[in-house]
Amino acid sequence: MQLSLEQVGKTVGPSVHLHPMSLNPAPDAVTVLLGATQAGKTSLMRLMAGLDVPTSGRVLVDGRDVTGTPVRERNVAMVYQQFINYPSMTVFDNIASPLKLGGRPRAEIERRVRELAARLHIEVFLERLPAELSGGQQQRVALARALAKNAPLMLLDEPLVNLDYKLREELREELTQLFAAGDSTVVYATTEPGEALLLGGYTAVLDQGELLQYGPTAEVFHRPKSLRVARAFSDPPMNLLAADVAEGGAQLQGGPLIAVSLPREATRSLTLGIRASAVRVAPRPGDVALAGQVELAEISGSDTFVHVHTAVGEIVAQLTGVHDFALGSAITLHVNPAQVYAFDQSGDLLVAPQRAKGV
């Protein structure tokens, strides 16, 4: 199914929820709507579903104008942040409900429900009521019901945000496998860059109701067209350092020269961007050294995040493994110039690190 949004915008009174934008999510693939809270993700999804009508522009499905067509007249499946299930129905009947409404044969309903329950690891709960399940189990039921509908358009609005870390990780992997079948056009909203990278497919970056960039997820991540995109698609935030154009590259204000190859039209003042994962404590040939003091060291999962005060600004390094750093201790960080981004005074991308083949 091809969903097309043509210059759709949404205002409510004096408030602009969505600036006019055009977006054509890739058919039978996953498109991630990535952005902070109130970036416009839910407003955009509501227009896609037919829950709201755009103030301007139109919505097309396979070339047919469906602007203003209510959601009940569209073949759409939706999953929300909240665990929305029918409380008086068993898990089996919750999952089976769209199949029953579609008039499917009993044998087909039985087979499909049990297949989906097995894939989402809830087959042992089929005879229970939703209230007897944990939050993660209830969300699996909601996902199974949406998948059972087999709608050509599936919308998921931050479906994992209310789950604990372990459950989120499990469900992300399961959803990636489920979506890989390519049976539906999937639009998935999230605030987490890591989730976008895991789901793959395509990513649309939103900020303050504007569509900033859309394309294959890896391309948007590795070549953010602006500082706004880079900020939205970095977790932890990209390190941003002030610099000036100099002979041989970019001179950090208060620091060393970074040998990046800048275009001739580069403005005098620049912002250099360095992802936290590109900052090291062990030097490699060609690295630039940045001396500083440890302000904070925290362990998250299998990584250590070190916050360092340097003469060129605050820098966060994401180090693989568990490391111990004393607060206030001296530390030298190392950065390879080939891994540095450069943005001009307007925030537009000038230079991006060259990607390795297949990345």
C-alpha positions in Angstrom: 0.0 0.0 0.0 1.3 3.5 -0.9 0.5 6.2 1.6 1.2 9.7 0.4 0.9 12.9 2.4 0.9 16.0 0.2 1.7 19.3 2.0 -0.4 18.3 5.0 -0.4 20.8 7.9 -2.4 21.0 11.1 -3.2 24.0 13.2 -5.5 24.1 16.3 -6.5 27.7 17.0 -3.3 29.8 17.0 -1.1 26.7 17.7 0.7 25.1 14.8 1.0 21.3 15.4 2.3 20.5 11.9 3.9 22.8 9.4 3.0 21.8 5.8 5.0 18.7 4.8 5.0 16.0 2.1 5.9 12.4 3.0 5.6 9.1 1.1 6.4 6.2 3.5 8.0 3.3 1.7 5.3 0.7 0.9 5.5 -2.6 2.7 8.5 -1.4 4.8 9.0 0.3 8.1 9.2 4.1 8.4 10.2 5.4 11.8 9.0 8.9 12.9 11.8 10.0 15.1 11.7 13.1 17.3 11.4 14.4 20.8 8.1 14.7 22.7 5.8 17.2 20.9 7.8 17.0 17.7 4.6 16.2 15.8 4.8 12.4 15.6 1.3 11.7 17.1 -0.3 14.6 15.1 1.1 13.2 11.9 -0.1 9.6 12.7 -3.6 10.8 13.5 -3.8 12.4 10.0 -2.5 9.1 8.5 -5.2 7.1 10.3 -8.1 9.4 9.6 -8.5 10.3 13.3 -8.0 14.0 12.4 -8.4 16.0 9.2 -5.5 18.2 8.1 -5.9 21.9 8.0 -4.1 22.0 4.7 -3.0 19.4 2.1 -4.4 16.0 1.5 -3.8 12.3 2.3 -3.7 9.7 -0.5 -3.9 5.9 -0.4 -2.8 4.2 -3.6 -3.5 7.4 -5.4 -7.0 7.8 -4.0 -7.8 11.0 -1.9 -8.9 9.8 1.5 -8.6 13.2 3.2 -11.5 13.4 5.7 -12.4 9.8 5.4 -12.9 8.6 9.0 -10.7 5.8 10.5 -13.6 3.4 10.6 -13.8 3.5 6.9 -10.1 2.8 6.4 -8.2 -0.5 6.8 -5.7 0.6 9.5 -4.3 -1.1 12.6 -3.0 1.0 15.4 -1.1 0.3 18.6 -0.7 3.1 21.3 1.5 3.7 24.3 -1.3 2.5 26.6 -2.3 -1.1 26.9 -5.6 -1.0 25.1 -7.4 -4.3 25.2 -11.0 -5.4 25.7 -11.1 -6.1 29.5 -14.0 -8.6 29.4 -12.6 -10.7 26.7 -9.9 -13.4 27.1 -6.5 -12.9 25.4 -7.6 -15.4 22.7 -10.8 -13.4 21.9 -8.9 -10.1 22.0 -6.5 -11.3 19.3 -9.3 -13.0 17.4 -11.6 -9.9 17.4 -10.5 -8.4 14.0 -10.6 -11.8 12.4 -14.1 -12.5 13.6 -15.2 -9.0 12.4 -13.7 -10.0 9.0 -15.8 -13.2 8.9 -12.9 -15.5 8.8 -13.6 -19.3 9.2 -13.2 -20.6 12.8 -10.3 -22.9 11.9 -8.4 -20.1 10.3 -9.0 -17.9 13.4 -7.8 -20.6 15.7 -4.6 -21.1 13.6 -3.8 -17.4 13.2 -4.4 -16.6 16.9 -2.2 -19.4 18.1 0.5 -18.6 15.6 0.7 -14.9 16.6 0.5 -15.8 20.3 3.5 -18.2 19.9 5.5 -15.6 18.0 4.9 -13.0 20.8 5.4 -15.6 23.6 1.9 -15.2 25.1 0.4 -18.6 24.1 0.2 -19.7 27.8 -2.1 -16.7 28.6 -4.8 -17.3 25.9 -7.5 -18.1 28.4 -6.7 -15.3 30.8 -8.2 -11.8 31.0 -6.0 -8.8 30.3 -6.2 -7.7 33.9 -4.4 -10.9 34.9 -1.4 -10.0 32.8 1.6 -7.7 33.3 2.0 -4.5 31.4 4.4 -6.1 28.9 2.1 -9.1 28.4 -0.8 -6.8 27.8 1.1 -4.8 25.2 2.0 -8.1 23.4 -1.7 -8.8 23.3 -2.4 -5.4 21.7 0.4 -6.0 19.2 -0.9 -9.5 18.3 -4.4 -8.1 17.7 -3.0 -5.4 15.4 -1.0 -8.0 13.5 -4.0 -10.3 13.3 -5.9 -7.6 11.4 -3.3 -7.8 8.7 -4.1 -4.3 7.6 -2.1 -2.8 4.8 -1.2 0.2 7.1 0.0 -0.4 10.6 0.6 2.6 12.9 2.5 2.2 16.2 2.7 5.3 18.4 5.6 4.7 20.9 4.2 1.2 21.7 7.1 0.3 24.0 7.6 3.5 26.0 5.7 2.3 29.1 7.6 -1.0 29.4 10.7 -1.6 31.4 14.2 -1.8 29.8 14.4 -5.5 29.5 10.9 -5.9 28.0 11.6 -3.1 25.5 14.7 -4.8 24.3 12.9 -8.1 23.9 10.0 -6.6 22.0 12.2 -4.5 19.7 13.9 -7.6 18.5 10.6 -9.4 18.0 9.0 -6.5 16.2 12.1 -6.2 13.9 11.6 -9.8 12.9 7.8 -9.5 12.5 8.1 -6.4 10.3 10.7 -8.0 8.1 8.0 -10.0 6.4 6.9 -6.8 4.6 3.2 -7.6 4.7 2.2 -4.0 5.7 3.3 -0.5 5.4 4.5 0.2 9.0 4.8 3.7 10.6 6.5 3.6 14.0 6.9 6.6 16.2 9.7 6.8 18.8 11.8 9.3 20.7 14.8 6.9 20.8 17.5 7.0 18.0 18.6 3.5 19.0 15.1 2.1 18.3 15.2 3.7 14.8 18.6 2.1 14.1 17.4 -1.3 15.3 14.2 -1.2 13.3 16.1 -0.1 10.2 14.0 0.7 7.1 13.4 4.4 6.7 13.4 7.3 9.1 11.6 10.7 9.1 13.1 13.1 11.6 10.6 15.6 13.0 11.2 18.6 15.2 8.7 21.2 16.4 6.2 20.1 13.8 8.6 20.2 10.9 9.8 17.4 8.7 13.6 17.8 8.7 14.8 14.8 6.7 13.5 11.5 5.3 15.4 8.6 3.8 16.9 5.2 4.5 17.7 5.0 8.3 21.4 4.4 7.9 21.7 7.3 5.4 19.9 9.8 7.7 22.0 8.7 10.7 25.4 8.9 8.9 24.6 12.0 6.9 22.3 14.3 8.9 21.6 17.2 6.7 21.6 19.7 9.5 22.5 20.2 13.2 18.8 19.8 14.1 18.8 16.3 12.5 22.1 15.4 14.2 20.7 16.4 17.6 17.6 14.4 17.1 19.4 11.4 15.8 22.1 11.1 18.5 21.9 9.3 21.9 23.8 10.4 23.8 23.8 13.9 22.2 26.4 14.6 19.6 29.4 16.6 21.0 29.2 20.0 19.3 32.3 22.2 19.4 32.9 25.8 18.1 35.6 26.1 15.4 36.9 28.5 12.7 38.1 27.8 9.2 41.9 27.6 9.1 44.6 26.5 6.8 44.6 22.7 6.8 41.1 22.3 8.4 39.1 23.6 11.3 40.7 25.3 14.3 38.8 24.5 17.6 38.2 27.6 19.6 40.6 27.2 22.5 42.0 24.0 21.1 43.9 22.2 18.4 43.5 22.1 14.6 41.2 19.3 13.3 42.4 18.3 9.8 39.0 18.0 8.1 38.7 18.7 4.4 36.3 21.6 4.1 34.6 22.9 0.9 35.7 26.3 -0.5 32.4 27.9 0.3 32.7 27.0 4.0 31.8 29.9 6.3 34.4 31.3 8.7 32.6 30.0 11.8 31.8 26.3 12.1 30.4 23.8 14.5 32.2 20.4 14.6 30.2 17.4 15.6 31.7 14.3 17.2 29.5 11.3 18.2 30.2 10.0 21.7 31.0 6.6 20.3 33.9 8.2 18.2 35.7 9.5 21.3 38.4 7.3 22.8 40.8 7.2 25.7 43.3 5.0 23.9 45.1 6.9 21.1 45.4 5.7 17.5 47.6 7.0 14.7 46.3 10.3 13.4 44.2 11.1 16.5 43.9 14.6 17.9 44.3 14.7 21.7 42.0 16.7 24.0 43.0 17.0 27.6 40.4 17.5 30.4 38.9 16.5 33.7 36.4 13.8 34.5 33.1 15.4 35.7 30.9 12.2 35.7 31.3 8.5 34.8 28.2 6.4 34.5 27.6 2.8 33.4 24.6 2.1 31.1 24.2 -1.5 30.0 27.6 -2.7 28.6 28.9 0.8 28.0 30.5 3.5 30.2 29.7 7.2 29.5 32.4 9.6 30.6 31.6 13.4 30.8 34.7 15.4 30.5 35.4 19.2 30.9 37.9 20.4 28.3 39.2 23.7 27.1 37.1 23.4 24.0 33.8 22.5 25.8 32.1 19.6 27.5 32.6 16.3 25.8 30.9 12.9 26.4 32.7 9.7 25.5 30.9 6.4 25.1 33.3 3.6 25.9 32.6 -0.1 25.4 32.8 -2.1 28.6 32.9 -1.1 32.2 35.5 1.5 33.2 36.4 3.2 36.4 37.3 6.9 36.5 37.8 9.0 39.6 35.8 12.3 39.6 38.1 15.3 39.0 40.9 13.1 37.6 42.9 14.2 34.5 42.0 12.4 31.3 43.0 12.7 27.7 40.4 12.0 25.0 41.3 11.1 21.4 39.4 11.8 18.2 40.2 10.8 14.6 39.5 13.8 12.3 38.0 11.3 9.8 35.1 10.8 12.2 34.3 14.5 12.6 31.2 16.2 11.2 31.3 19.9 10.2 28.2 22.2 10.0 28.2 25.8 8.7 26.8 28.9 10.4 23.3 28.1 9.3 23.6 24.6 10.7 23.7 22.8 7.3 26.0 19.8 6.9 29.4 20.5 5.2 31.4 17.4 5.9 30.4 13.9 7.1 32.6 10.9 7.9 33.1 8.5 5.0 31.1 5.3 5.7 32.7 1.9 5.4 31.3 -0.3 2.7 28.2 -2.2 3.8 27.6 0.2 6.8 
